[in-house]
Amino acid sequence: MIFSLPKILSTSGKLAELIFFPSFCQLCSALLESPQERAVCKACWDQLKAPRHSFCLCCGRFFQGTGEPHFCSDCLRTRPPFSLHRSAGKYEGILKDIILLFKYHHFKVLGEELAQFAYQALKEEEVLWQKIDAFIPVPLHPKRRRQRGFNQSQVIAKGLEKTKGIKVLKGILVKAKNVPAQTSLVAEDREKNVIGAFRVAREGRVKGKRLLLIDDVYTTGATIRECSRVLKKAGSKEVRAFTLAQA
């Protein structure tokens, strides 16, 4: 029997998918129904819901309850260097589980799907997207990027780029200091930890631009504030911020 090269390559590709991608959901152990379902099944994805919390109109911090959005006391007292921030959901439940799989268990394929969930949750927030010139992913230090194999914020940004058609500026904002991970620190130390950690490599690329910072999780906001401060100092006209979830 003679096999054509395209058929052999096609068969090899399917075998590779079976070998390298799990055939069951990493969260609920259900069998995955198609190769398009990678690592997490449709039933688990369907559990993700857009947030219904009230939130701060500036920093995006979720409030208890579902009242009208308003400014929090912190933003009324001192405005952050970014003009606004929005999160797609709370860092809990199924969203937290998928983010942890994505970041720490080498399931990079989940990044674009997370980006699509987040966009669907926030697509009506026109104030977040309008007149944005470029996406800026929050960078990792090169050493940490090598350890992880990818920058999760850049993967999310690329997913949003496909949906919105807004370009991602890579290598413009860089992490110059390999500081301890923010997750290892208490709230009061996070602000100090990131001071001087970031710099803009090519100021001409951000000067006069409206930028949307992209990150995965917003906790105290220290990283977003420091990145925004550095970008504004380099001449950015405005910085807004987008995260998958807030803790």
N, C-alpha and C positions, 0 to 999 in steps of 0.2 A: 504494500500500500504506500502511495506517495503522498506526503503531506506538504502543503504549500507553506512557505516561510511566514506569511501573515497569520495562518491558522496556528502554527507552532508558537508564534509570539503571543497571539491572543490567549492560547491555552496556558502558556507560561505566566502571563500576567494574572490570569484568574487563580492559578496555583499560588502565585506570590501573595495575592490578596488573602487567600485562605490561611497561608502560613503566617503572614506578618500582622494581620488584623484579627482581633478576637472575634469568635462567632457568637459570643454572648455579651449581654449588657454588663458593664463593669459595676453598675449600681444595684440592679435588681436580679441579675443572673438570667434574665429571659434570653431566649435565642434571638439573635438579630435576623430580621426577615430579608434583608437585602444588603449587598455590598455598600450601598449608600448610607446605611446605618453603621457608623463606626464608633465602637466603644460604648455608646449610650443609645438605648432603644427609643423609638418614637413615643412610647407611653411615658417614659421618664421626661423626655423633652416637653411633652404636653402638660406636665405638671408645673412648668414655669409660668408664672403669671406676672403681668405688669404691676408695679407697686400702686397701691391706692392710698398711700399715706399723704398727709399734708407735708409740705417741705418749705425750707427757707428759699426765698426767691433768689438769693445770692449764692450762698455756699452749697445749697441743695440738701442740707441735712434734713433727714426725715423727722417729723414730729409724731407724737402719739395722736391717733385719731385721723379723721378725714376732712378736717375743716379747710377753709380757703388758705392757699399758700401765703406766707408773709415773711418778713425779715426776722431772723433770729436776733437775740440780744447781742451776740458776739459781732455779727455783721453790722448792726446798727452802731455799735461802739467803734469798731475799726474795720473798714472794708479791706478784704484781702486783695492781693495783686491781680487776681483773675476777676473777670467781670461776673461770671456765673459758672456753676458746676451742676451737673445732673448725673445721677446714678440710675441704672436700669432696674435695680432691685436691692433687697436686703441680702447681706452676706450670711445666709442661713439656709437650712433645708437643702433642697435639690440644687439650687443655684450654687451654693457653697460647695457641694459635693462635686459638681461638674467643673468648677474652677480649680479645685484641688487636683482633680484628675488631669486637667489641662496643664497646670503649672508644674506639678511635682512628680507625675507618673508618665511623662513623655508622650502624652496624647495631644500632640500639636494639632492634629486634625480637628480637634474640638474648637479651636480658636475662631475660625470663620463662622461656625454655627453659633457660638456665643455672641459674636459681633452682630449676626442677623437677629438673634433674640433681642439684644439690647437696642438695636435700631428700631425694631417693631414696637418696643416698649416706649421709645422716646421720639418716634417720627413726627408726632404732633407738636413737639416742643420746637416750633420754628425759631424761637429766640436762640436756641442752641446752635442751629445749623446755618442760619441766614448770613450771607456775605462772608463765609469762611473761605480763606484763601488756601489753606493747607492744614493737614493733620500732622501733629508732632507726637510720636510715641515717646513716653517716658523711657529713657535709656537704662540699660543695665551696665555695670562695669564689665569690661571685656573678660575679666577672669570669671565672673559669675555667669556671663553669657556662655562661655565655653563649657562650664559645668552643666548648665541646663540644656544647652544645645540650640536654644532660640530665645529671643526676647518676646515674652508673651504680649506686651503692649504693642509691639510692631505687628504681630500676627493679627491682633484685633483691629489695628489701624488698616491693614491691608484688606481685611474683610469689609470694613466700612468704605474703603476706597472703591471697591467693586460696586457697592450699592449706590453711593452718593456721587461717584465720579470726581471726588476731591482728592488731589494728589497727597501722598505721604512724603514728607521730607525726612529722609533717613540720614543719620550721621551729622545732623546740624546741632541738635542738643545732645551733648555727650556727658557721661558720668566720669568725672576726672578722679574721684576718690572712691576707693573700695571700702566704704563704711559698713559697719554691722547692719544686718537686715533690720528694717523697721519693726518687723513682727517680733523681734527679740527684745524690744525696748518698751518701757512704760511710756505713757503719753507725754509726760513732761520732758523726757529725754529725746523724743523723736525730732522736735524742732531743732535742737542743737546738733543732732546727728547729721542732718542734711545740709547744714550751712557750709557753703563752699564746695559741695559735692558735685555740682553741675556747672557746666559752662557751655557757651555757644561757640561752635567751631568756625562758622562762617556767618558773621553778623549781617552781611549784605543779603542773605537769603531770607531773613526774617524782618528786616527793616521795613516799617510801614505796613506790615501784613497783619491780617486778622487770623489768629491761629487757634486750633482746637487741640488741646493736650489730650492724649489718650492714655489711660492706665487701667489696671484691672480692678483693684480694690482701694476704696477711700476709707481711711480710718480716722485719723485726726486731721488729715488734709495737709500735713507738714510737707510731704513730697510735692504735691501739686502747687502749694504756695511758693516753695523755693524755686521750682522750675519756672513758674510764672514770673517771679521776680527777676530771674536771670534773663528770660526772654524779653520782658519789658525793658530792662536795662540795655539790652542789645538793640532796641529800637522797634520792637513789635508794637503795632498800633493797639491791639487788643488781644487778650488771651482768655479763652473759655476752656472748660474742662469737662471731660466725659469719662465715666468709669462704669464698669460692668456692675459693681455692687458696692455698697457701703456697710462697714461693720458697725 
